[in-house]
Amino acid sequence: MATVELTTANFDEVTEQPGIVLVDFWADWCGPCKRFAPVYERSSDKHQDIVFGKVDTEAQQDIAAKFDIRSIPTIMAIRDGVIVFAQPGALPESALESLIEQVQALDMDDVRKQLAEHSH
């Protein structure tokens, strides 16, 4: 599956769906972002069941500000509408695959329980 361009118009709709959404925050002028792009694309081809989104931080400054993105590339993993991972830095392919496996293995009932405990 090709990557999906995320904008203020579709970000919430895409990221609040059941399942896994990976988000790559990037910009055209960013060298590490350009080097990471082919890794991200290859992974999107391997994992048809995951939505691979990209946010151009120059064009979508509101989204970047909402998530306090200060360094790019930043990778965010969202599962069932819950942000379960966010970290700046281009990941090597093996680390991206490991991240995907970890997100797939999460017990979302447990994650929601932990979030509820921390919000009190």
Buried (B, 14 or more C-beta within 10 A) or exposed (E): EEBBEBBEEEBEEBBEEEEBBBBBBBBEEBEBBBEBBEBBBEBBEEBEEBBBBBBBBEBBEEBBEEBEBEEBBBBBBBBBEBBBBBEEEBBEBEBBBEBBEEBEEBEBEEBEEEEEEEEE
